[in-house]
């Protein structure tokens, strides 16, 4: 494989992975607090994946109204 043919990873993969890791840590803490780690870990995984997906979907500058490609009259 040449240097030009490096496999690429999806753009959101680091955010999902980070969310999952943080969620597992939170889940372990919840599980220890509830004295049921087997229940806390899946709860933390769900929380972490939800936050990871939310961070992945969020785009920098979204909603600020400075998108130059948004329908200007006469710029076709």
Order of alpha helices (4+ residues) and beta strands (2+ residues): alpha-alpha
